[in-house]
Amino acid sequence: FVHFTAFTKERQIKLDNGDIERKEVLHSSSTALYEKGRDSKKDAIYGEVVPFIKLTSGIDDELLHATATQENVAIKIIQKYKISKFIGTEDEDPFKEVSAMQYIGNDQPNLIGQIE
């Protein structure tokens, strides 16, 4: 599970085979990059949970050179307007959810940990 402030941007990516493709890449505040996975998203009260694949990256001739890793992640995308609209009216609280994940940590065998 990944939690951070991020933005998506369509970028020209140089693939390992030398081809160049335009892809939408999610940039996290920690400078990590993620490409949207093939699985479908799941709706949530405050947004959606979307599968992504973590990328390794570097800049080569002003192009983003990215390679998909084997690390699949689920990113919960929350719209700010929904937080102010629904906070206190639903059983789910995104702030408590993140706090609980940080408290529990990544060493629980039956729970998904938090990466960012």
C-alpha angles and dihedrals in degrees: 000000000000124000121183147109108274146156135209123230133176107240137179105246126197107216125212091260091056096254118132120223134176110234137166107247127189112225116202126206088249089060093250116141128217133188120209112258127229097247119095124261123249122223121237132184094259099031135309143301112234129187116235137175118226115237131209110218150183137167118257121175090342090303125114107246107204134176124191114238125208089251111113116191137182114225120198108213112201124190112223094219090058091055093056091042099048106024109123094013098077133056089235117082116185093201093054090045092056092043091052092049091051091048095048094045130194101295099083112111095209100043135068112245130223119253102185 
